[in-house]
């Protein structure tokens, strides 16, 4: 059974962002004159598209991630506000449950190209904020390589470390994620009584994505519980963004390759 279409009143906006921190909403002259660019944190969101067996649409990662980043940015003090890029949507996917995925070299190159633009604008601190379990190792590799090739001060924060984990095997928060998504989408998850596992990519083992057992939170319950779950993750991210802003700059700069 397909998920019900959300009503216009509850349809999520195409762009979920904080007005004061979303890079595309500033003009080039404003970015060019940005104060203290070397200390300003630039957030690069990464979100894949996949069926995680939660009964919600394929953009579940992005929906949770962007709402969390927006709420976190609103909590960061004015003198430590980050700049947030549009999300990188076409990232690595480990199996056939993932949609619009690219292979690891392409995803790595995509991150590198975006980081190169950030560096060209004079910013040095970049944090990859990633929602996909399949992109965690990729982010580590990309962050290391960009430190060497661009001299950037790289950081990474994964949704799984903030208490909301999409991973089909290790996660202890899939029900919480489903509840958050129900609240954000404004409709209950579609029932699913069959597995959605795909053929795992080599090196990723057998980690089938299966539907959650037991009844999902109904809409009113999700609207009551979901915001608190999302707020807790956003508060953790906000603290990390402040910590990254205050982290000392690199003492030795590598010559970019």
VMD Tcl script that draws the C-alpha trace (Angstrom):
set ca {
  {0.00 0.00 0.00}
  {1.40 3.39 -0.89}
  {1.74 6.19 1.62}
  {-1.07 8.73 1.68}
  {-0.29 12.02 0.01}
  {0.26 14.77 2.58}
  {-2.14 17.66 2.49}
  {-0.87 21.04 1.26}
  {-0.90 22.30 4.84}
  {1.54 19.59 5.94}
  {3.69 19.20 2.84}
  {7.32 19.89 3.84}
  {8.86 22.88 2.05}
  {11.36 22.20 -0.72}
  {14.01 24.07 1.23}
  {14.27 23.67 5.00}
  {16.80 26.21 6.22}
  {17.57 28.89 8.78}
  {17.40 32.35 7.18}
  {20.49 33.61 9.01}
  {22.81 30.76 8.01}
  {21.84 29.39 4.57}
  {24.62 30.29 2.13}
  {22.49 30.42 -1.08}
  {20.34 33.16 0.41}
  {23.28 35.57 0.58}
  {24.68 37.54 -2.38}
  {28.23 37.07 -3.64}
  {29.37 40.47 -2.28}
  {28.05 39.57 1.18}
  {29.89 36.23 1.15}
  {33.00 37.95 -0.18}
  {32.96 40.39 2.72}
  {32.05 37.78 5.34}
  {33.81 38.61 8.63}
  {36.35 36.16 10.06}
  {35.95 33.62 7.29}
  {38.76 31.41 8.56}
  {36.89 30.78 11.82}
  {33.40 30.48 10.34}
  {32.14 26.90 10.18}
  {30.72 25.78 6.84}
  {28.22 22.92 7.12}
  {27.98 20.47 4.21}
  {24.89 18.25 4.66}
  {24.90 14.79 3.05}
  {21.72 12.76 2.71}
  {20.96 9.73 0.60}
  {17.61 8.47 -0.60}
  {16.59 4.98 0.47}
  {13.80 2.76 1.70}
  {14.68 2.21 5.35}
  {11.64 0.08 6.11}
  {9.98 2.85 8.12}
  {6.97 3.33 5.86}
  {7.96 6.86 4.86}
  {9.23 8.41 1.59}
  {12.68 7.99 0.11}
  {13.82 11.45 1.23}
  {13.55 10.52 4.92}
  {17.25 11.14 5.56}
  {17.12 14.65 4.12}
  {13.87 15.47 5.90}
  {15.29 14.65 9.32}
  {18.73 16.09 8.60}
  {17.67 19.51 7.31}
  {15.11 20.10 10.06}
  {17.76 19.16 12.62}
  {20.41 21.43 11.08}
  {17.94 24.33 10.86}
  {16.96 23.95 14.51}
  {20.59 23.59 15.59}
  {21.62 26.75 13.73}
  {18.89 28.71 15.48}
  {20.39 27.66 18.83}
  {23.96 28.71 17.99}
  {24.86 32.16 19.41}
  {24.93 34.99 16.89}
  {28.70 35.44 16.99}
  {29.29 31.77 16.21}
  {26.71 31.15 13.48}
  {27.79 28.72 10.73}
  {27.07 28.88 7.03}
  {25.05 25.98 5.65}
  {25.25 24.67 2.09}
  {22.41 22.96 0.20}
  {22.42 19.20 0.85}
  {24.46 16.82 -1.26}
  {21.75 14.39 -2.34}
  {23.51 12.06 -4.77}
  {25.76 10.07 -2.45}
  {26.97 6.52 -2.08}
  {24.37 3.77 -1.77}
  {25.24 0.29 -0.54}
  {22.41 -1.73 -2.07}
  {19.34 -1.68 -4.28}
  {17.15 -0.16 -1.54}
  {19.02 3.10 -2.24}
  {17.75 5.45 -4.94}
  {19.75 7.77 -7.20}
  {23.01 6.59 -5.62}
  {26.49 6.96 -7.07}
  {29.61 4.87 -6.55}
  {32.23 5.78 -3.97}
  {34.70 7.51 -6.33}
  {31.93 9.73 -7.71}
  {30.64 10.58 -4.22}
  {34.18 11.34 -3.05}
  {34.75 13.62 -6.04}
  {31.43 15.37 -5.42}
  {32.40 16.21 -1.83}
  {35.83 17.36 -3.01}
  {34.38 19.70 -5.65}
  {32.03 21.32 -3.15}
  {34.84 21.71 -0.61}
  {37.02 23.30 -3.30}
  {34.36 26.00 -3.82}
  {34.22 26.60 -0.07}
  {38.00 26.94 0.05}
  {38.02 29.29 -2.94}
  {35.66 31.60 -1.03}
  {38.19 31.83 1.81}
  {36.61 29.52 4.39}
  {38.80 26.94 6.16}
  {36.57 25.04 8.62}
  {34.25 22.52 7.01}
  {32.01 20.01 8.78}
  {30.37 17.16 6.90}
  {27.00 16.51 8.59}
  {25.88 13.16 7.26}
  {22.62 11.24 7.60}
  {23.44 8.06 5.66}
  {25.02 5.07 7.42}
  {26.55 4.06 4.09}
  {28.44 7.37 3.79}
  {30.18 7.37 7.17}
  {33.43 5.74 6.02}
  {33.34 7.80 2.83}
  {33.14 11.02 4.87}
  {36.16 9.95 6.89}
  {38.17 9.34 3.74}
  {37.03 12.58 2.10}
  {37.79 14.63 5.22}
  {41.29 13.20 5.46}
  {42.02 13.75 1.78}
  {40.71 17.33 1.83}
  {42.90 18.13 4.83}
  {45.89 17.09 2.72}
  {44.87 18.35 -0.72}
  {43.22 21.66 0.29}
  {44.62 22.40 3.72}
  {41.08 22.57 5.08}
  {40.26 21.98 8.72}
  {37.79 19.15 8.32}
  {35.25 17.77 10.79}
  {32.45 15.23 10.48}
  {29.24 14.66 12.41}
  {26.99 11.69 11.70}
  {23.29 11.50 12.47}
  {23.95 8.15 14.13}
  {26.14 9.89 16.73}
  {23.36 12.36 17.55}
  {20.91 9.68 18.64}
  {19.08 9.07 15.34}
  {20.50 6.18 13.34}
  {19.09 4.78 10.08}
  {21.41 1.74 10.07}
  {19.33 -1.44 9.67}
  {21.35 -3.59 12.09}
  {23.13 -1.49 14.73}
  {20.45 1.18 15.21}
  {18.52 1.40 18.46}
  {16.59 4.46 17.29}
  {14.64 3.33 14.22}
  {11.33 3.66 16.05}
  {12.31 7.15 17.19}
  {13.20 8.06 13.61}
  {9.87 6.75 12.38}
  {8.09 8.86 15.00}
  {10.07 11.98 14.06}
  {9.29 11.42 10.38}
  {5.58 10.93 11.06}
  {5.55 14.28 12.85}
  {7.49 16.04 10.07}
  {5.53 14.58 7.16}
  {2.18 14.97 8.88}
  {0.96 11.46 8.06}
  {1.37 8.01 9.51}
  {3.72 5.48 7.86}
  {2.39 3.17 5.20}
  {1.94 -0.42 6.39}
  {4.58 -2.80 5.09}
  {4.50 -6.54 5.73}
  {7.41 -7.61 3.57}
  {11.16 -7.13 3.58}
  {12.71 -4.35 1.52}
  {16.29 -5.67 1.58}
  {18.35 -5.28 -1.54}
  {21.53 -6.94 -2.76}
  {24.28 -5.50 -0.59}
  {27.34 -4.06 -2.25}
  {30.62 -5.95 -1.89}
  {32.28 -5.18 1.41}
  {29.09 -4.25 3.22}
  {28.08 -7.72 4.38}
  {24.48 -8.80 4.73}
  {22.54 -6.15 6.61}
  {18.95 -6.52 5.42}
  {16.59 -3.57 5.74}
  {13.39 -4.89 7.26}
  {10.20 -3.16 8.37}
  {9.83 -2.38 12.05}
  {7.76 -4.81 14.06}
  {4.83 -3.64 16.11}
  {2.50 -0.69 15.62}
  {3.88 2.70 14.68}
  {3.10 5.80 16.69}
  {-0.16 7.31 15.52}
  {-0.11 10.83 14.18}
  {-1.13 12.66 17.36}
  {1.36 10.66 19.41}
  {4.11 11.42 16.88}
  {3.26 15.13 16.95}
  {3.62 15.01 20.72}
  {6.83 12.95 20.92}
  {8.61 13.67 17.64}
  {9.62 17.32 18.24}
  {11.38 16.43 21.51}
  {13.36 13.66 19.82}
  {14.41 16.00 17.02}
  {15.17 18.82 19.46}
  {17.53 16.61 21.47}
  {19.54 15.78 18.34}
  {19.56 19.45 17.28}
  {20.86 20.54 20.69}
  {23.74 18.06 20.43}
  {24.59 19.35 16.97}
  {24.38 23.00 18.08}
  {26.93 22.34 20.84}
  {29.24 20.61 18.38}
  {29.00 23.52 15.94}
  {30.02 25.93 18.70}
  {32.87 23.62 19.74}
  {34.10 23.43 16.14}
  {33.91 27.20 15.79}
  {36.01 27.61 18.94}
  {38.45 24.85 18.03}
  {41.96 26.23 17.47}
  {42.98 26.66 13.83}
  {45.49 24.35 12.26}
  {48.98 25.17 13.49}
  {50.67 23.93 10.35}
  {49.11 24.54 6.96}
  {49.79 22.04 4.25}
  {50.45 23.32 0.78}
  {47.38 22.43 -1.32}
  {48.09 19.93 -4.06}
}
mol new
graphics top color blue
foreach p $ca { graphics top sphere $p radius 0.5 }
foreach p [lrange $ca 0 end-1] q [lrange $ca 1 end] { graphics top cylinder $p $q radius 0.2 }
display resetview
